[in-house]
Structure formats: structure tokens, C-alpha cells
């Protein structure tokens, strides 16, 4: 279902992913978003499956986990409104690095790699801003995690699980 709601633009501008975009650029990206709804306990993405989109959490709570080499499932993060995940699949065509499960009914907005390419062709400035925002968020997360900030308090599950997994696995008997 395509997205449109009066408070959506304000919500998106408050997220790190859409910050500093012009109204026209934001309108273009909003037109590409697809609303996805999931019931509690639904698996949104599974570790290892192909990834071709990212999600922004509008409402609800999600659990992010990763399978350790030992076979143990490690809870790496909790996500809520304003958080996003899957952004690494927009940068590199890679498999999902984590499993994300809804802990409550959730509403997500999905942006696919194809949408991002369309944005690149239609509005290079918006594309550059989005990529800079992703990079800025990833750098912020790396600093937070390496400084010892718990993974669950940092945003962006894809990146933080890569760094946080090392912290959690090294710091626990995985």
C-alpha cells in the first residue's frame, strides 16, 4: 500500500535517514515508500535471506537477533518508532545479517534498492543526502558501540549487529 498521511513527513524528517531533505526530495521518497503491517511474532526479515530493501519503524516494537557460530540466538537490539533496519542492503547487495521479529503489531515503511535507484535518476541531490545520512548514522553507531554503548540503545540493526555481535559474543559465552 502506498504511503500518505498528514504527519508522515514530520515523522520522517525526525529520523536520521530522511534528515535535511528538501520538501520536493522528501515528497519523491515518500511516494516510493510502501507501508507494511505485521502482527506480533511475525518474522519481518530472516538472517541469510536476500535483502533488497530497508524499513523504517513507524509504530510497534521489534526484536533483532543473530545466530552465533555456536548455534545460540543472540538478542542484539530492540527497535521502535523512528528506528530503521536493512539499510546495508541498499549499499551492498548482501544477505540479511540479522533476523527481525515483531514483538507487537507493527507498521513499517519499506524502501527498496530499485526505489533508491529511481531516486538517483530523478533527484541526485536527494540520493546523495540519503547516502550521506546512512553513512553518518553508521559512523555514529560505530563510535557508540566502540565506546561501550549497549547495542540496544543504538540505531540501525544491520551495522550495529556487525559491531555489537563481536562485543556480545566476545563478552559472553556464545
VODOLO-751490 format. One record per atom (N, C-alpha, C): residue number from 1; residue in three letters; atom name; x, y, z. Coordinates in steps of 0.05 Angstrom, whole numbers, plus 32768, in hexadecimal, padded with zeros to 4 digits. Layout:
(rec NUM,ALA,CA,(X,Y,Z))
...
//
This chain:
(rec 1,UNK,N,(8011,7FE8,8000))
(rec 1,UNK,CA,(8000,8000,8000))
(rec 1,UNK,C,(8012,8019,8000))
(rec 2,UNK,N,(800E,802B,7FED))
(rec 2,UNK,CA,(801D,8043,7FEC))
(rec 2,UNK,C,(8017,8054,8005))
(rec 3,UNK,N,(802A,8065,800C))
(rec 3,UNK,CA,(8028,8074,8025))
(rec 3,UNK,C,(801F,8090,8020))
(rec 4,UNK,N,(800D,8099,8031))
(rec 4,UNK,CA,(8006,80B6,8033))
(rec 4,UNK,C,(7FF7,80BB,804C))
(rec 5,UNK,N,(8001,80CD,805C))
(rec 5,UNK,CA,(7FF4,80D5,8074))
(rec 5,UNK,C,(7FFE,80F1,807C))
(rec 6,UNK,N,(7FEE,8101,8089))
(rec 6,UNK,CA,(7FF6,811C,808F))
(rec 6,UNK,C,(800F,811E,80A1))
(rec 7,UNK,N,(8012,810D,80B4))
(rec 7,UNK,CA,(8029,810F,80C6))
(rec 7,UNK,C,(8041,80FF,80BD))
(rec 8,UNK,N,(803F,80F2,80A5))
(rec 8,UNK,CA,(8055,80E1,809C))
(rec 8,UNK,C,(806E,80F1,8097))
(rec 9,UNK,N,(806C,8107,8089))
(rec 9,UNK,CA,(8084,8117,8082))
(rec 9,UNK,C,(8093,8120,809C))
(rec 10,UNK,N,(8084,812A,80AF))
(rec 10,UNK,CA,(8090,8133,80C8))
(rec 10,UNK,C,(809E,811B,80D6))
(rec 11,UNK,N,(8091,8104,80D6))
(rec 11,UNK,CA,(809C,80EC,80E2))
(rec 11,UNK,C,(80B6,80E5,80D4))
(rec 12,UNK,N,(80B6,80E4,80BA))
(rec 12,UNK,CA,(80CE,80DC,80AA))
(rec 12,UNK,C,(80E5,80F0,80AE))
(rec 13,UNK,N,(80DE,810A,80AE))
(rec 13,UNK,CA,(80F3,811E,80B2))
(rec 13,UNK,C,(8101,811B,80CD))
(rec 14,UNK,N,(80F3,8110,80E0))
(rec 14,UNK,CA,(80FE,810C,80FB))
(rec 14,UNK,C,(8110,80F3,80FD))
(rec 15,UNK,N,(8111,80E3,80E8))
(rec 15,UNK,CA,(8122,80CB,80E8))
(rec 15,UNK,C,(813D,80D3,80DB))
(rec 16,UNK,N,(8152,80C6,80E3))
(rec 16,UNK,CA,(816D,80CC,80D8))
(rec 16,UNK,C,(816E,80C7,80B9))
(rec 17,UNK,N,(815F,80B4,80B0))
(rec 17,UNK,CA,(8160,80AC,8094))
(rec 17,UNK,C,(8156,80C3,8081))
(rec 18,UNK,N,(8142,80D2,8089))
(rec 18,UNK,CA,(8136,80E6,8077))
(rec 18,UNK,C,(813D,8103,807F))
(rec 19,UNK,N,(814F,8106,8092))
(rec 19,UNK,CA,(8156,8121,809B))
(rec 19,UNK,C,(8162,8132,8085))
(rec 20,UNK,N,(815C,814C,8086))
(rec 20,UNK,CA,(8168,8160,8074))
(rec 20,UNK,C,(815F,815E,8057))
(rec 21,UNK,N,(8149,814F,8052))
(rec 21,UNK,CA,(813F,814E,8037))
(rec 21,UNK,C,(812C,8165,8031))
(rec 22,UNK,N,(812C,8170,8019))
(rec 22,UNK,CA,(811A,8185,8011))
(rec 22,UNK,C,(80FE,8179,8010))
(rec 23,UNK,N,(80E9,818A,8010))
(rec 23,UNK,CA,(80CE,8180,800D))
(rec 23,UNK,C,(80CA,8170,7FF3))
(rec 24,UNK,N,(80D5,8179,7FDD))
(rec 24,UNK,CA,(80D2,816B,7FC4))
(rec 24,UNK,C,(80DF,8150,7FC5))
(rec 25,UNK,N,(80F7,814F,7FD0))
(rec 25,UNK,CA,(8106,8135,7FD2))
(rec 25,UNK,C,(80F7,8122,7FE5))
(rec 26,UNK,N,(80ED,812D,7FFB))
(rec 26,UNK,CA,(80DE,811C,800D))
(rec 26,UNK,C,(80C5,8111,8000))
(rec 27,UNK,N,(80B7,8123,7FF2))
(rec 27,UNK,CA,(809F,811A,7FE3))
(rec 27,UNK,C,(80A5,8103,7FD0))
(rec 28,UNK,N,(80BB,8105,7FC2))
(rec 28,UNK,CA,(80C3,80EF,7FAF))
(rec 28,UNK,C,(80C7,80D5,7FBE))
(rec 29,UNK,N,(80D6,80D6,7FD4))
(rec 29,UNK,CA,(80DB,80BE,7FE3))
(rec 29,UNK,C,(80C2,80B3,7FF1))
(rec 30,UNK,N,(80B1,80C4,7FFB))
(rec 30,UNK,CA,(8098,80BB,8007))
(rec 30,UNK,C,(8087,80AD,7FF2))
(rec 31,UNK,N,(8087,80B7,7FDA))
(rec 31,UNK,CA,(8077,80AA,7FC5))
(rec 31,UNK,C,(8081,808D,7FBE))
(rec 32,UNK,N,(809A,8087,7FC6))
(rec 32,UNK,CA,(80A5,806D,7FC1))
(rec 32,UNK,C,(80A1,8059,7FD8))
(rec 33,UNK,N,(809B,8064,7FF0))
(rec 33,UNK,CA,(8098,8052,8007))
(rec 33,UNK,C,(807E,8042,8005))
(rec 34,UNK,N,(8081,8029,8010))
(rec 34,UNK,CA,(806A,8017,8011))
(rec 34,UNK,C,(8066,8010,802E))
(rec 35,UNK,N,(804D,8013,8037))
(rec 35,UNK,CA,(8047,800D,8053))
(rec 35,UNK,C,(8044,7FEE,8056))
(rec 36,UNK,N,(8050,7FE3,806A))
(rec 36,UNK,CA,(804F,7FC7,8070))
(rec 36,UNK,C,(8045,7FC4,808D))
(rec 37,UNK,N,(8032,7FB2,8091))
(rec 37,UNK,CA,(8028,7FAD,80AC))
(rec 37,UNK,C,(802D,7F90,80B3))
(rec 38,UNK,N,(8035,7F8B,80CC))
(rec 38,UNK,CA,(803A,7F70,80D5))
(rec 38,UNK,C,(802D,7F6C,80F1))
(rec 39,UNK,N,(8023,7F55,80F6))
(rec 39,UNK,CA,(8019,7F4E,8110))
(rec 39,UNK,C,(8030,7F47,8123))
(rec 40,UNK,N,(802A,7F46,813D))
(rec 40,UNK,CA,(803E,7F3E,8151))
(rec 40,UNK,C,(8048,7F22,814A))
(rec 41,UNK,N,(8061,7F1D,814E))
(rec 41,UNK,CA,(806F,7F04,814A))
(rec 41,UNK,C,(8075,7EFE,812C))
(rec 42,UNK,N,(806E,7F10,811A))
(rec 42,UNK,CA,(8074,7F0C,80FE))
(rec 42,UNK,C,(8092,7F11,80F9))
(rec 43,UNK,N,(809E,7F01,80E9))
(rec 43,UNK,CA,(80BA,7F06,80E0))
(rec 43,UNK,C,(80B9,7F18,80C8))
(rec 44,UNK,N,(80C6,7F30,80CB))
(rec 44,UNK,CA,(80C6,7F44,80B6))
(rec 44,UNK,C,(80DC,7F3D,80A2))
(rec 45,UNK,N,(80F4,7F38,80AC))
(rec 45,UNK,CA,(810A,7F2F,809B))
(rec 45,UNK,C,(8119,7F19,80AB))
(rec 46,UNK,N,(8125,7F06,809C))
(rec 46,UNK,CA,(8133,7EF0,80A8))
(rec 46,UNK,C,(8150,7EF1,80A0))
(rec 47,UNK,N,(8162,7EEC,80B3))
(rec 47,UNK,CA,(817E,7EEB,80AE))
(rec 47,UNK,C,(8184,7ED8,8097))
(rec 48,UNK,N,(8195,7EE1,8084))
(rec 48,UNK,CA,(819D,7ED0,806E))
(rec 48,UNK,C,(818C,7ED3,8055))
(rec 49,UNK,N,(8174,7EDE,8057))
(rec 49,UNK,CA,(8163,7EE1,803F))
(rec 49,UNK,C,(816D,7EF9,802F))
(rec 50,UNK,N,(8168,7EF9,8015))
(rec 50,UNK,CA,(8170,7F10,8005))
(rec 50,UNK,C,(8163,7F2A,800F))
(rec 51,UNK,N,(8172,7F3F,800E))
(rec 51,UNK,CA,(8167,7F59,8017))
(rec 51,UNK,C,(8168,7F6D,8000))
(rec 52,UNK,N,(8151,7F7A,7FFB))
(rec 52,UNK,CA,(8150,7F8E,7FE6))
(rec 52,UNK,C,(8141,7FA7,7FEF))
(rec 53,UNK,N,(813C,7FA9,8009))
(rec 53,UNK,CA,(812E,7FC1,8012))
(rec 53,UNK,C,(8134,7FC6,802F))
(rec 54,UNK,N,(812E,7FDF,8038))
(rec 54,UNK,CA,(8131,7FE7,8053))
(rec 54,UNK,C,(8115,7FEF,805E))
(rec 55,UNK,N,(8113,7FF0,8078))
(rec 55,UNK,CA,(80FA,7FF6,8085))
(rec 55,UNK,C,(80FD,800C,809A))
(rec 56,UNK,N,(80EA,801E,809C))
(rec 56,UNK,CA,(80E9,8032,80B1))
(rec 56,UNK,C,(80D1,802A,80C3))
(rec 57,UNK,N,(80D6,802A,80DD))
(rec 57,UNK,CA,(80C1,8022,80F0))
(rec 57,UNK,C,(80AF,803A,80F6))
(rec 58,UNK,N,(8096,8038,80F0))
(rec 58,UNK,CA,(8082,804D,80F6))
(rec 58,UNK,C,(8077,8048,8112))
(rec 59,UNK,N,(806F,802F,8117))
(rec 59,UNK,CA,(8063,8029,8132))
(rec 59,UNK,C,(8069,800C,8139))
(rec 60,UNK,N,(8069,8006,8152))
(rec 60,UNK,CA,(806D,7FEB,815C))
(rec 60,UNK,C,(808A,7FE6,8165))
(rec 61,UNK,N,(808F,7FCF,816E))
(rec 61,UNK,CA,(80A9,7FC7,8179))
(rec 61,UNK,C,(80B3,7FAE,816A))
(rec 62,UNK,N,(80CC,7FAD,8164))
(rec 62,UNK,CA,(80D8,7F96,8157))
(rec 62,UNK,C,(80F1,7F8C,8166))
(rec 63,UNK,N,(80F6,7F73,8163))
(rec 63,UNK,CA,(810D,7F66,816F))
(rec 63,UNK,C,(8120,7F5E,8158))
(rec 64,UNK,N,(813A,7F65,815C))
(rec 64,UNK,CA,(814E,7F5E,8148))
(rec 64,UNK,C,(8160,7F49,8155))
(rec 65,UNK,N,(8165,7F33,8146))
(rec 65,UNK,CA,(8176,7F1E,8150))
(rec 65,UNK,C,(8188,7F14,813A))
(rec 66,UNK,N,(819D,7F06,8143))
(rec 66,UNK,CA,(81B1,7EFB,8131))
(rec 66,UNK,C,(81B9,7EDF,813C))
(rec 67,UNK,N,(81BD,7ECD,8129))
(rec 67,UNK,CA,(81C5,7EB2,8130))
(rec 67,UNK,C,(81E3,7EB1,8133))
(rec 68,UNK,N,(81ED,7EAA,814B))
(rec 68,UNK,CA,(820A,7EA8,8150))
(rec 68,UNK,C,(8214,7E8E,8144))
(rec 69,UNK,N,(822F,7E8D,8140))
(rec 69,UNK,CA,(823B,7E75,8136))
(rec 69,UNK,C,(8234,7E5C,8146))
(rec 70,UNK,N,(8230,7E60,8160))
(rec 70,UNK,CA,(8229,7E49,8172))
(rec 70,UNK,C,(820C,7E40,816E))
(rec 71,UNK,N,(81FD,7E4E,815E))
(rec 71,UNK,CA,(81E1,7E47,815A))
(rec 71,UNK,C,(81CE,7E56,816C))
(rec 72,UNK,N,(81D9,7E64,817F))
(rec 72,UNK,CA,(81C9,7E73,8192))
(rec 72,UNK,C,(81BE,7E8D,8185))
(rec 73,UNK,N,(81A5,7E94,818B))
(rec 73,UNK,CA,(8199,7EAD,8181))
(rec 73,UNK,C,(81A0,7EC3,8194))
(rec 74,UNK,N,(81AC,7ED8,8189))
(rec 74,UNK,CA,(81B4,7EEF,8199))
(rec 74,UNK,C,(81A2,7F07,8193))
(rec 75,UNK,N,(8195,7F11,81A8))
(rec 75,UNK,CA,(8185,7F2A,81A5))
(rec 75,UNK,C,(8199,7F41,81A3))
(rec 76,UNK,N,(8198,7F4F,818C))
(rec 76,UNK,CA,(81AB,7F64,8188))
(rec 76,UNK,C,(819F,7F80,818B))
(rec 77,UNK,N,(8185,7F83,8187))
(rec 77,UNK,CA,(8179,7F9E,8189))
(rec 77,UNK,C,(815B,7F9C,818B))
(rec 78,UNK,N,(8150,7FB2,8194))
(rec 78,UNK,CA,(8133,7FB7,8194))
(rec 78,UNK,C,(812F,7FD0,8184))
(rec 79,UNK,N,(811A,7FCF,8173))
(rec 79,UNK,CA,(8114,7FE6,8161))
(rec 79,UNK,C,(80F8,7FF0,8167))
(rec 80,UNK,N,(80F5,800A,8163))
(rec 80,UNK,CA,(80DB,8016,8167))
(rec 80,UNK,C,(80D7,802D,8153))
(rec 81,UNK,N,(80C2,803D,8157))
(rec 81,UNK,CA,(80BC,8052,8144))
(rec 81,UNK,C,(80D4,8064,813F))
(rec 82,UNK,N,(80D9,806A,8125))
(rec 82,UNK,CA,(80EF,807A,811D))
(rec 82,UNK,C,(8109,806B,8116))
(rec 83,UNK,N,(810B,8052,8120))
(rec 83,UNK,CA,(8122,8041,8119))
(rec 83,UNK,C,(811F,8036,80FD))
(rec 84,UNK,N,(8135,802D,80F2))
(rec 84,UNK,CA,(8133,8021,80D7))
(rec 84,UNK,C,(8147,8009,80D6))
(rec 85,UNK,N,(8142,7FF8,80C3))
(rec 85,UNK,CA,(8153,7FE0,80BF))
(rec 85,UNK,C,(8153,7FD8,80A2))
(rec 86,UNK,N,(8167,7FC9,809A))
(rec 86,UNK,CA,(8169,7FC0,807F))
(rec 86,UNK,C,(8178,7FD3,806C))
(rec 87,UNK,N,(8182,7FEA,8077))
(rec 87,UNK,CA,(818F,7FFE,8067))
(rec 87,UNK,C,(81A8,7FF4,8059))
(rec 88,UNK,N,(81B6,7FE0,8064))
(rec 88,UNK,CA,(81CE,7FD6,8058))
(rec 88,UNK,C,(81C8,7FC8,803D))
(rec 89,UNK,N,(81B0,7FBE,803A))
(rec 89,UNK,CA,(81A9,7FB2,8020))
(rec 89,UNK,C,(81A5,7FC7,800A))
(rec 90,UNK,N,(81A2,7FE0,8012))
(rec 90,UNK,CA,(81A1,7FF6,7FFE))
(rec 90,UNK,C,(81BD,7FFE,7FF5))
(rec 91,UNK,N,(81D1,7FF8,8006))
(rec 91,UNK,CA,(81ED,8000,8000))
(rec 91,UNK,C,(81FB,7FE9,7FF2))
(rec 92,UNK,N,(81F8,7FD1,7FFC))
(rec 92,UNK,CA,(8204,7FB9,7FF1))
(rec 92,UNK,C,(81EE,7FA4,7FEE))
(rec 93,UNK,N,(81EE,7F97,7FD7))
(rec 93,UNK,CA,(81DB,7F82,7FD3))
(rec 93,UNK,C,(81E4,7F6A,7FE3))
(rec 94,UNK,N,(81D9,7F67,7FFA))
(rec 94,UNK,CA,(81E2,7F51,800C))
(rec 94,UNK,C,(81CA,7F44,8019))
(rec 95,UNK,N,(81CE,7F2D,8024))
(rec 95,UNK,CA,(81B9,7F1F,8033))
(rec 95,UNK,C,(81B4,7F2E,804D))
(rec 96,UNK,N,(819C,7F29,8058))
(rec 96,UNK,CA,(8195,7F35,8072))
(rec 96,UNK,C,(81A8,7F2A,8087))
(rec 97,UNK,N,(81B2,7F3D,8097))
(rec 97,UNK,CA,(81C6,7F35,80AC))
(rec 97,UNK,C,(81B9,7F2E,80C6))
(rec 98,UNK,N,(819F,7F33,80C9))
(rec 98,UNK,CA,(8190,7F2E,80E2))
(rec 98,UNK,C,(8174,7F24,80DC))
(rec 99,UNK,N,(8167,7F1B,80F0))
(rec 99,UNK,CA,(814A,7F15,80EF))
(rec 99,UNK,C,(813C,7F2B,80FF))
(rec 100,UNK,N,(8126,7F35,80F4))
(rec 100,UNK,CA,(8117,7F4A,8102))
(rec 100,UNK,C,(80FA,7F3F,8105))
(rec 101,UNK,N,(80F1,7F3F,811E))
(rec 101,UNK,CA,(80D6,7F34,8124))
(rec 101,UNK,C,(80C6,7F49,8133))
(rec 102,UNK,N,(80AD,7F4C,812B))
(rec 102,UNK,CA,(809B,7F5F,8138))
(rec 102,UNK,C,(8094,7F55,8154))
(rec 103,UNK,N,(8097,7F66,8168))
(rec 103,UNK,CA,(8090,7F5F,8184))
(rec 103,UNK,C,(8073,7F68,818A))
(rec 104,UNK,N,(8069,7F79,8178))
(rec 104,UNK,CA,(804E,7F84,817B))
(rec 104,UNK,C,(8044,7F89,815E))
(rec 105,UNK,N,(802B,7F8F,815A))
(rec 105,UNK,CA,(8023,7F97,813F))
(rec 105,UNK,C,(8034,7FAF,8136))
(rec 106,UNK,N,(803D,7FAF,811D))
(rec 106,UNK,CA,(804F,7FC4,8114))
(rec 106,UNK,C,(8046,7FCF,80F9))
(rec 107,UNK,N,(804E,7FE8,80F5))
(rec 107,UNK,CA,(804B,7FF5,80DB))
(rec 107,UNK,C,(8067,7FFE,80D2))
(rec 108,UNK,N,(806F,7FF5,80BA))
(rec 108,UNK,CA,(8089,7FFC,80AF))
(rec 108,UNK,C,(8086,800A,8094))
(rec 109,UNK,N,(8099,8019,808C))
(rec 109,UNK,CA,(809A,8024,8071))
(rec 109,UNK,C,(80B2,8018,8064))
(rec 110,UNK,N,(80AE,800D,804C))
(rec 110,UNK,CA,(80C3,7FFF,803D))
(rec 110,UNK,C,(80CD,8010,8026))
(rec 111,UNK,N,(80E7,8011,8023))
(rec 111,UNK,CA,(80F4,801E,800C))
(rec 111,UNK,C,(8106,8009,7FFF))
(rec 112,UNK,N,(8102,8003,7FE5))
(rec 112,UNK,CA,(8112,7FEF,7FD8))
(rec 112,UNK,C,(812A,7FFB,7FCA))
(rec 113,UNK,N,(813D,7FEA,7FC4))
(rec 113,UNK,CA,(8155,7FF2,7FB5))
(rec 113,UNK,C,(814D,7FFD,7F9A))
(rec 114,UNK,N,(8138,7FF2,7F8E))
(rec 114,UNK,CA,(812E,7FFC,7F74))
(rec 114,UNK,C,(8123,8019,7F78))
(rec 115,UNK,N,(8115,801E,7F8E))
(rec 115,UNK,CA,(810B,8039,7F93))
(rec 115,UNK,C,(8122,804C,7F96))
(rec 116,UNK,N,(8137,8043,7FA4))
(rec 116,UNK,CA,(814E,8055,7FA9))
(rec 116,UNK,C,(815B,805B,7F8E))
(rec 117,UNK,N,(815D,8048,7F7C))
(rec 117,UNK,CA,(8168,804D,7F61))
(rec 117,UNK,C,(8156,8061,7F52))
(rec 118,UNK,N,(813C,805E,7F54))
(rec 118,UNK,CA,(812A,8071,7F47))
(rec 118,UNK,C,(812F,808D,7F53))
(rec 119,UNK,N,(8133,808F,7F6D))
(rec 119,UNK,CA,(8139,80A9,7F79))
(rec 119,UNK,C,(8153,80B4,7F6E))
(rec 120,UNK,N,(8167,80A3,7F6B))
(rec 120,UNK,CA,(8180,80AC,7F5F))
(rec 120,UNK,C,(817D,80B8,7F44))
(rec 121,UNK,N,(816C,80AB,7F33))
(rec 121,UNK,CA,(8167,80B6,7F18))
(rec 121,UNK,C,(8157,80CF,7F18))
(rec 122,UNK,N,(8144,80D1,7F2B))
(rec 122,UNK,CA,(8131,80E8,7F2B))
(rec 122,UNK,C,(813B,8100,7F3B))
(rec 123,UNK,N,(814A,80FB,7F50))
(rec 123,UNK,CA,(8152,8111,7F62))
(rec 123,UNK,C,(816C,810A,7F6F))
(rec 124,UNK,N,(8182,810F,7F61))
(rec 124,UNK,CA,(819C,8108,7F6B))
(rec 124,UNK,C,(81A3,8114,7F86))
(rec 125,UNK,N,(8198,812C,7F8B))
(rec 125,UNK,CA,(819D,8139,7FA5))
(rec 125,UNK,C,(8190,8129,7FBC))
(rec 126,UNK,N,(8178,8120,7FB8))
(rec 126,UNK,CA,(816A,810F,7FCC))
(rec 126,UNK,C,(817A,80F5,7FD0))
(rec 127,UNK,N,(8182,80E9,7FBB))
(rec 127,UNK,CA,(8192,80D0,7FBC))
(rec 127,UNK,C,(81AB,80D4,7FCD))
(rec 128,UNK,N,(81BA,80EA,7FC7))
(rec 128,UNK,CA,(81D3,80EF,7FD6))
(rec 128,UNK,C,(81CC,80F4,7FF3))
(rec 129,UNK,N,(81B7,8103,7FF9))
(rec 129,UNK,CA,(81B0,8109,8015))
(rec 129,UNK,C,(81A9,80EF,8024))
(rec 130,UNK,N,(819A,80DD,8017))
(rec 130,UNK,CA,(8193,80C4,8023))
(rec 130,UNK,C,(81AC,80B3,8029))
(rec 131,UNK,N,(81BE,80B1,8015))
(rec 131,UNK,CA,(81D6,80A2,8019))
(rec 131,UNK,C,(81E8,80AF,802F))
(rec 132,UNK,N,(81E9,80C9,8030))
(rec 132,UNK,CA,(81F8,80D6,8045))
(rec 132,UNK,C,(81EC,80D1,8060))
(rec 133,UNK,N,(81D1,80D1,8062))
(rec 133,UNK,CA,(81C3,80CC,807B))
(rec 133,UNK,C,(81C9,80B0,8084))
(rec 134,UNK,N,(81C8,809C,8072))
(rec 134,UNK,CA,(81CE,8081,8079))
(rec 134,UNK,C,(81EB,807F,8084))
(rec 135,UNK,N,(81FE,808B,8075))
(rec 135,UNK,CA,(821A,808B,807E))
(rec 135,UNK,C,(821D,8098,8099))
(rec 136,UNK,N,(8211,80AF,809D))
(rec 136,UNK,CA,(8213,80BD,80B6))
(rec 136,UNK,C,(8209,80AC,80CD))
(rec 137,UNK,N,(81F2,809F,80C9))
(rec 137,UNK,CA,(81E7,808E,80DD))
(rec 137,UNK,C,(81F9,8076,80E3))
(rec 138,UNK,N,(8204,806A,80CF))
(rec 138,UNK,CA,(8216,8053,80D3))
(rec 138,UNK,C,(822F,805B,80E2))
(rec 139,UNK,N,(823A,8072,80DC))
(rec 139,UNK,CA,(8251,807C,80EB))
(rec 139,UNK,C,(824A,8082,8108))
(rec 140,UNK,N,(8233,808E,810C))
(rec 140,UNK,CA,(822A,8094,8128))
(rec 140,UNK,C,(8227,807A,8137))
(rec 141,UNK,N,(821C,8066,812B))
(rec 141,UNK,CA,(8218,804C,8138))
(rec 141,UNK,C,(8232,803F,813F))
(rec 142,UNK,N,(8245,8040,812C))
(rec 142,UNK,CA,(825F,8034,8131))
(rec 142,UNK,C,(826C,8041,8149))
(rec 143,UNK,N,(826B,805C,814B))
(rec 143,UNK,CA,(8276,806A,8162))
(rec 143,UNK,C,(8268,8062,817C))
(rec 144,UNK,N,(824D,8060,817B))
(rec 144,UNK,CA,(823E,805A,8193))
(rec 144,UNK,C,(8245,803D,819C))
(rec 145,UNK,N,(8246,802B,818A))
(rec 145,UNK,CA,(824B,800F,8192))
(rec 145,UNK,C,(8267,800B,819B))
(rec 146,UNK,N,(827A,8017,818E))
(rec 146,UNK,CA,(8296,8014,8196))
(rec 146,UNK,C,(829B,8023,81B1))
(rec 147,UNK,N,(828A,8036,81B7))
(rec 147,UNK,CA,(828D,8044,81D1))
(rec 147,UNK,C,(827F,8035,81E7))
(rec 148,UNK,N,(8273,801F,81E0))
(rec 148,UNK,CA,(8266,800E,81F5))
(rec 148,UNK,C,(8248,8013,81F9))
(rec 149,UNK,N,(823C,8023,81E7))
(rec 149,UNK,CA,(821F,8027,81E9))
(rec 149,UNK,C,(8211,800C,81E2))
(rec 150,UNK,N,(81FE,8004,81F2))
(rec 150,UNK,CA,(81F0,7FEB,81EC))
(rec 150,UNK,C,(81E4,7FEB,81D0))
(rec 151,UNK,N,(81E5,7FD5,81C2))
(rec 151,UNK,CA,(81DB,7FD3,81A7))
(rec 151,UNK,C,(81BD,7FDA,81A6))
(rec 152,UNK,N,(81AE,7FD4,81BA))
(rec 152,UNK,CA,(8191,7FD9,81B9))
(rec 152,UNK,C,(818B,7FF7,81BB))
(rec 153,UNK,N,(819E,8007,81C2))
(rec 153,UNK,CA,(8198,8024,81C4))
(rec 153,UNK,C,(81A2,8033,81AB))
(rec 154,UNK,N,(81AF,8025,8199))
(rec 154,UNK,CA,(81B8,8031,8180))
(rec 154,UNK,C,(81A4,802A,816A))
(rec 155,UNK,N,(81A3,803B,8155))
(rec 155,UNK,CA,(8191,8035,813F))
(rec 155,UNK,C,(819E,8024,812A))
(rec 156,UNK,N,(818E,801C,8116))
(rec 156,UNK,CA,(8198,800E,80FE))
(rec 156,UNK,C,(81A2,7FF2,8104))
(rec 157,UNK,N,(8190,7FDF,8102))
(rec 157,UNK,CA,(8196,7FC4,8109))
(rec 157,UNK,C,(81AC,7FB7,80F8))
(rec 158,UNK,N,(81AC,7FBC,80DE))
(rec 158,UNK,CA,(81C0,7FAE,80CD))
(rec 158,UNK,C,(81DC,7FB3,80D6))
(rec 159,UNK,N,(81E3,7FCD,80D9))
(rec 159,UNK,CA,(81FE,7FD4,80E0))
(rec 159,UNK,C,(8204,7FCD,80FD))
(rec 160,UNK,N,(81F2,7FD4,810F))
(rec 160,UNK,CA,(81F9,7FD0,812B))
(rec 160,UNK,C,(81FC,7FB2,8131))
(rec 161,UNK,N,(81EE,7FA1,8123))
(rec 161,UNK,CA,(81F1,7F85,8129))
(rec 161,UNK,C,(820C,7F7B,8120))
(rec 162,UNK,N,(8217,7F86,810B))
(rec 162,UNK,CA,(8232,7F7E,8103))
(rec 162,UNK,C,(8246,7F86,8118))
(rec 163,UNK,N,(8245,7F9E,8122))
(rec 163,UNK,CA,(8257,7FA7,8137))
(rec 163,UNK,C,(824F,7F9B,8152))
(rec 164,UNK,N,(8235,7F9D,8158))
(rec 164,UNK,CA,(822C,7F94,8172))
(rec 164,UNK,C,(822E,7F76,8175))
(rec 165,UNK,N,(822C,7F67,815F))
(rec 165,UNK,CA,(822E,7F4A,8162))
(rec 165,UNK,C,(824A,7F43,816C))
(rec 166,UNK,N,(825E,7F51,8163))
(rec 166,UNK,CA,(8279,7F4C,816D))
(rec 166,UNK,C,(827B,7F52,818B))
(rec 167,UNK,N,(826E,7F68,8193))
(rec 167,UNK,CA,(826E,7F6F,81AF))
(rec 167,UNK,C,(825E,7F5B,81BF))
(rec 168,UNK,N,(8246,7F53,81B6))
(rec 168,UNK,CA,(8236,7F40,81C5))
(rec 168,UNK,C,(8243,7F25,81C6))
(rec 169,UNK,N,(824C,7F1C,81AF))
(rec 169,UNK,CA,(8258,7F01,81AE))
(rec 169,UNK,C,(8271,7EFF,81BE))
(rec 170,UNK,N,(8282,7F13,81BC))
(rec 170,UNK,CA,(829B,7F13,81CB))
(rec 170,UNK,C,(8295,7F16,81E9))
(rec 171,UNK,N,(8281,7F26,81EF))
(rec 171,UNK,CA,(827B,7F2C,820B))
(rec 171,UNK,C,(8269,7F17,8219))
(rec 172,UNK,N,(825F,7F03,8209))
(rec 172,UNK,CA,(824E,7EEF,8215))
(rec 172,UNK,C,(8258,7ED4,820B))
(rec 173,UNK,N,(824E,7EBF,8217))
(rec 173,UNK,CA,(8255,7EA4,820E))
(rec 173,UNK,C,(8242,7E9D,81F7))
(rec 174,UNK,N,(8249,7EA5,81E0))
(rec 174,UNK,CA,(8238,7E9F,81C8))
(rec 174,UNK,C,(8240,7E85,81BF))
//
